[in-house]
Every structure is written in C-alpha cells, then in structure tokens.
C-alpha cells in the first residue's frame, strides 16, 4: 500500500500539469474569438479526414461482396444478351438458329471465393470455399465476371476442387460470336493468358479481335459466356482446319471471387444424352 501511494505522489505533478493544460486550453478557446475559430476550423478538418478514412476503410471491406454481386450480374447479362441475339435472328427468319433454353430460373449462381490457385503448372487446379453443403457438385461450371474459370472436379462438404481452364485436360466447347462456327478451347501450357480453339472450318470468315464465347453445346456453361478474343489465326496440324490462338478474357492469376453455375436442368439433359 505504501509503494502504491508513493507511485501516485511521484506522478501527481504530471497529472496536475495535464489538468492545468486542459483547463487553460478550454479558457483560451472559449473566451477568445480568434483562437476559438482557429480551433473549430482545424477540428473540422481533422474530423473530415477521419470520416474520409473511415469511409475508405468501410468501402474496402465491402469490396469483396460488391465484386461478387457484379460478377453474378455480368454472367446473367451475358446470358440474356445471347438469348436476345438468337431471338432476333429467329425474328429475321434465320431458321438455322437454335433457341437457347437457359433462363434465369433454370440456373443458380453460387458465389465462392478462391482459397488456393496455381497457373504455372501443366495441369492447374484451384480450390474454392463452397462445397456440397452449399449445393456444389462435380461437373458444374465456374465463372467470374470476366468469363470462364473452370469446371468443378471434386467436392467435400465445404470446399470444391476446380479444374482450371489452364489445364491440359480442359476442353471447353466454344464458338465465334455471331456465327455458329464452333470448336474446343484448350490450353497447351506456357502463357496463362493464351489458349487455342481448334477444329474451326477453313471456310469460316475469321479476323483478329473476333470474340470467342461458350457455345452452349454442353450442360456445364450457358451460351454466350465470354472466353476471349482471337489473337492469331493458324493452320491446324493436318491443314484441314484453322487453329486460333485466343487471348483469354480472364486472368486466372489475378482473380479471387467466382460463381458456380448450378443448372437445374442438368440431370434431365444428362439422362437424355446418355441414352
């Protein structure tokens, strides 16, 4: 107890000094108009800076949720644009056009976050933080706001393993936008932003910069999801078709938020195709 009292008395002059400083400051700003106005102005500036920092911090914390929402909205818009494009072609009497049956009600987008990823290997995989408890199953497509990411390979209760499009076993059915010329998008290793579309017929009119998108000829991805643009036009190894080098729209080394596509009609379509 004696030591405690000695410690208090040792610092009592500092406490008294602080009290007098606060009191003198209060009297100075309270009864002197100029000093009071200066204090008020500076206090408002500091308060504004603090509020700005707070707003930026809150905006940063909300960014992942906003990015996920924008990605979902972008996928739905791409799908709706593709449906409208085909309906317009039908209205003009193009009987070769097949109407797409994908609608917003026939699919659900399950938001997810990438927790492990690779782009430097021959067979790249990634892991997302949703699994069977969230409705994810093998053979579901995974997309981001910029395009296709991959296909679910395996799932646990709370996680899923995804075969990236940067995988030698990946093969995505795709087409040239505005045409019905289709092929398969494959990755041959090397640069993570380059893939190849093969089996494009030689009579197809192709130009650099043409958009490549999903064809819709599978139960994994709806038609019209952006894949990339034509960067180079080459001959296939047998010379009977074109092989297109594609600049991918999605930088898999720089994404975090994705969506898993749950096609509610997939089981029914799979059953028909297996017959």
Residue pairs with C-beta under 8 A, 6 or more apart in sequence:
28 35
29 35
29 36
29 39
30 36
64 113
64 256
64 257
67 145
67 256
67 257
68 111
68 257
68 259
70 145
71 111
71 143
71 144
71 145
71 257
71 258
71 259
72 109
72 111
72 259
74 145
74 146
75 109
75 143
75 145
75 225
75 259
75 261
76 104
76 109
78 213
78 224
78 225
78 226
79 102
79 104
79 222
79 223
79 224
79 225
80 104
81 224
82 100
82 213
82 216
82 222
82 223
82 224
83 99
83 100
83 102
83 103
83 224
85 178
85 224
86 97
86 98
86 99
86 100
86 223
87 99
89 97
90 97
90 99
96 180
97 180
100 216
100 222
100 223
100 224
101 265
102 216
102 222
102 223
102 263
105 264
106 263
106 264
106 265
107 222
107 261
107 262
107 263
107 264
108 135
108 261
108 262
108 264
109 259
109 260
109 261
109 262
110 130
110 134
110 135
110 136
110 259
110 260
110 261
110 262
111 130
111 257
111 258
111 259
112 128
112 129
112 130
112 134
112 136
112 142
112 160
112 257
112 258
112 259
112 260
113 128
113 129
113 256
113 257
113 258
114 126
114 127
114 128
114 129
114 255
114 256
114 257
114 258
115 127
115 128
115 129
115 159
116 126
116 127
117 124
117 126
117 127
117 164
117 252
117 253
118 124
118 125
118 126
118 164
119 164
119 166
119 192
119 252
119 253
120 192
122 167
122 168
122 189
123 167
123 168
123 169
124 164
124 166
124 167
124 252
125 153
125 161
125 162
125 163
125 164
125 167
126 149
126 150
126 161
126 162
126 164
126 252
127 159
127 160
127 161
127 162
128 136
128 142
128 159
128 160
128 162
128 258
128 260
129 158
129 159
130 136
130 158
130 159
130 160
130 260
131 155
131 156
131 157
131 158
131 159
131 160
132 155
132 156
132 157
133 157
133 158
134 158
135 262
136 152
136 155
136 160
136 260
136 262
137 152
137 155
137 262
138 152
138 153
138 154
138 155
139 151
139 152
139 219
139 220
139 266
140 151
140 152
140 220
140 260
140 261
140 262
140 263
141 148
141 150
141 151
141 152
141 220
141 221
141 260
141 261
141 263
142 148
142 149
142 150
142 151
142 152
142 162
142 258
142 259
142 260
142 261
143 149
143 221
143 225
143 258
143 259
143 261
144 250
144 255
144 257
144 258
144 259
145 257
146 226
146 249
146 250
146 251
146 255
147 225
147 226
147 227
147 228
147 248
147 249
147 250
148 165
148 172
148 214
148 221
148 225
148 226
148 227
148 250
149 162
149 164
149 165
149 250
149 252
149 255
149 258
150 162
150 163
150 164
150 165
150 167
150 170
151 162
151 163
151 170
151 220
152 160
152 161
152 162
152 163
152 260
153 160
153 161
153 162
153 163
154 160
154 161
155 161
160 260
163 169
163 170
164 170
164 252
165 172
165 185
165 187
165 195
165 248
165 250
165 252
166 187
166 192
166 195
166 252
167 187
168 186
168 187
168 188
168 189
170 185
170 186
170 187
171 184
171 185
171 186
172 184
172 185
172 186
172 214
172 221
172 227
173 182
173 184
173 185
173 214
173 215
173 216
173 217
173 218
173 221
174 182
174 183
174 184
174 185
174 197
174 212
174 213
174 214
174 215
174 227
175 181
175 182
175 183
175 212
175 213
175 214
175 215
175 223
176 182
176 200
176 204
176 206
176 210
176 211
176 212
176 230
177 210
177 211
177 212
177 213
177 224
178 211
179 204
181 200
181 201
181 204
182 215
182 217
183 197
183 198
183 199
183 200
183 244
184 197
184 198
184 199
185 195
185 196
185 197
185 212
185 227
185 246
186 195
186 196
186 197
186 198
187 194
187 195
187 196
188 195
188 196
192 248
192 251
192 252
192 253
193 247
193 248
193 251
194 231
194 245
194 246
194 247
194 248
195 227
195 228
195 245
195 246
195 248
196 243
196 244
196 245
196 246
197 212
197 230
197 243
197 244
197 246
198 236
198 241
198 243
198 244
199 236
199 241
200 206
200 241
200 242
200 243
200 244
201 241
201 242
202 240
202 241
202 242
204 242
206 230
206 233
206 242
206 244
207 230
208 229
208 230
208 231
208 232
208 233
209 229
209 230
210 229
210 230
211 226
211 228
211 229
212 227
212 228
212 229
212 230
212 244
212 246
213 223
213 224
213 225
213 226
213 227
214 221
214 222
214 223
214 224
214 225
214 227
215 223
216 222
216 223
216 224
219 263
219 265
219 266
219 269
219 270
219 273
220 261
220 263
221 261
222 261
222 263
226 249
227 246
227 248
227 249
228 246
228 247
228 248
228 249
228 250
229 246
229 247
229 249
230 244
230 245
230 246
230 247
231 245
231 246
231 247
232 244
232 245
233 242
233 244
233 245
234 242
234 243
234 244
234 245
235 241
235 242
235 243
236 242
236 243
237 243
263 269
